[in-house]
Amino acid sequence: MKTAVDNVHKGKERSVNARFAAMCGHYLFETDFCDVASGWEKGIVEKNVPAATESWPRS
């Protein structure tokens, strides 16, 4: 599956890929999308990105 979202509409409305919708139905979870370019909505995930990249060993 290349992407979960086919089209982005106003607010948090999305048209999702048919295969993604089938997977959501199979695993019984609901989607909750963030607004486009709104990293503050993702909270702890975005906060931990610098910590993860700094602690990752360099080759």
Phi, psi and omega in degrees: 000122183283313181213153181273331185252127176274315181221142176256128179250188180297146178066229181256014179284133180221148168261116185264155177300143182299320180292324178293318178298321178295320179295319177299318178293322181292315183268002175057053173231155180254150179272150175216091186277147173274160173292154179296137178058038179234073183298333181293342178285342183269354173051245188298330180296310181292326180295325185276353181299310179299320180297321180291320181287329178287325183273349181288131182295139179272148180262000000 
